[in-house]
Amino acid sequence: MGLEPELRARLEDWLDRAERTWQVVVSDMLSPPEALAVQVYCQRLSTMQCCAWGGYPQAERVRVAVAPADLPLSPRDVPLTLLNVAGNFLFDPASHRDFLGAMVGSGLVREKVGDILVLGERGAQAIVLPELAEFLCTQVTQVRSVPVTVSVLDWAELRVPEPRTKNLTTVEASLRLDALGSAGFSLSRAKMADWIKQGEVRVNWQTITQPSYALKSGDAIVIRGKGRVVVGEINLTKKDRYRVDLTRFS
């Protein structure tokens, strides 16, 4: 996985500052593909190291800390703040996009906000850069039509919703992305192929635009708004077809 030129320039700056100052340097929030690309790049370096953390182990958006290899480095070196966005959403339910829109609409840039955990009618929790916490507590007062109160939470109060899962098995002639994706997301193969060609589908956080892309056990297929499907055990049938276990997370 290669680094985009803009991200490469930022990473080289972080690494240079960490090496010159002999200190830990931390990025803003990175998307899953960006974070993965940075970690792959850093793994090739013998004198530097990196650590990614987004507030909890399954976090999608994370900050990456880089430091000289001889310095101690752990998730504790990645500063984050947990916010509670409280309101009564019983009659006007809000989505992830609504909460994010309220924050970005206050003048914040997307790179300052990590995962947003929607808690149904109670509101949401948001992980943000610490220097933005006070600003958000005073500036975000409404999400959709609902008045909200934003406050800082202790990390012990973090509530990560349990993902809903569905296990299924499909038998296919090949391990093509359009075939397994359509089975996993309960879509027509033509619809899945269209979404792939339009760049709406990612495999292991990389956008894939070829419906014929071959999958393997452990691969994760992601469609924004639809969840993800993880490829499990693959076995060959007596008729030389593939029996594939899939787990869908939504």
Residue, then its C-alpha position, 0 to 999 in steps of 0.5 A: m500500500g503506497l502513501e499519497p504524496e500529501l500524506r507522505a510529506r506529512l509523515e516525513d515531517w513527523l518523522d523528522r521532528a521526532e528524530r530531531t527532538w527525540q520526542v514522540v510526535v502525534s498526527d491528527m486523526l487519520s482514516p483507516p487507509e491512511a493509518l494503515a499506509v503509515q504503519v506499513y511505511c514505518q515498519r520498514l524503518s529500523t530507527m523509528q517506530c509508530c503506534a496507532w490509537g483511536g480510544y479503543p481497540q476497534a476504533e476506525r479513525v486513529r492518531v498515529a504517534v511516531a518516535p525513535a525506536d529507542l524511546p518507550l511508545s504505547p497508546r498512552d502517548v496518544p492524547l485523546t478526549l472523550l466527549n458526551v453529546a447528550g440530548n433526547f433523540l427519542f422523536d428525532p433520531a440522529s445518525h453518525r452523519d448528523f453528529l459529525g455535521a454538527m461538529v464540523g458545522s461549528g468550524l471544526v475540521r474533520e481531521k480533529v474528530g475520531d470515531i463517533l459512537v451513536l447511542g440511540e435516543r440518548g445521543a452519542q459519544a465522540i473521540v476528539l483531539p484534546e485541544l478541541a474539547e472546550f471549543l466543542c463543549t461551548q459551540v455544539t448546542q444542537v444536533r438536528s432539531v434536538p438541543v444538546t449538552v456536550s461535556v467531557l467524560d472519563w474513559a471509564e464511561l466509554r460505551v462501544p455499541e456491540p456490533r450486530t453480526k450475521n453468519l452465513t455460508t455461500v457456495e460460489a464458482s470463484l472468490r471474486l469480490d462481486a460474488l462474495g460481496s453480493a452474498g455477504f451484503s444480500l445484494s444483486r451481483a450486478k448492483m455489487a459490481d456497479w458499486i465496486k466500479q464506482g469506488e464505493v467498496r473497500v477491501n482491507w481499507q483499500t478502494i477496489t474498483q475491479p469486480s474480479y478482484a480475488l479475495k482470501s480468508g481474513d479479508a474485510i469488505v467494507i461499504r460505507g453505510k452498509g457495514r462490513v463483511v469478513v471472509g472466513e474459512i474457505n473450502l473446496t467442494k467436490k464439484d470444485r466450487y468454493r464454500v465460503d463462511l462469511t460474517r456480516f457486521s452492521 
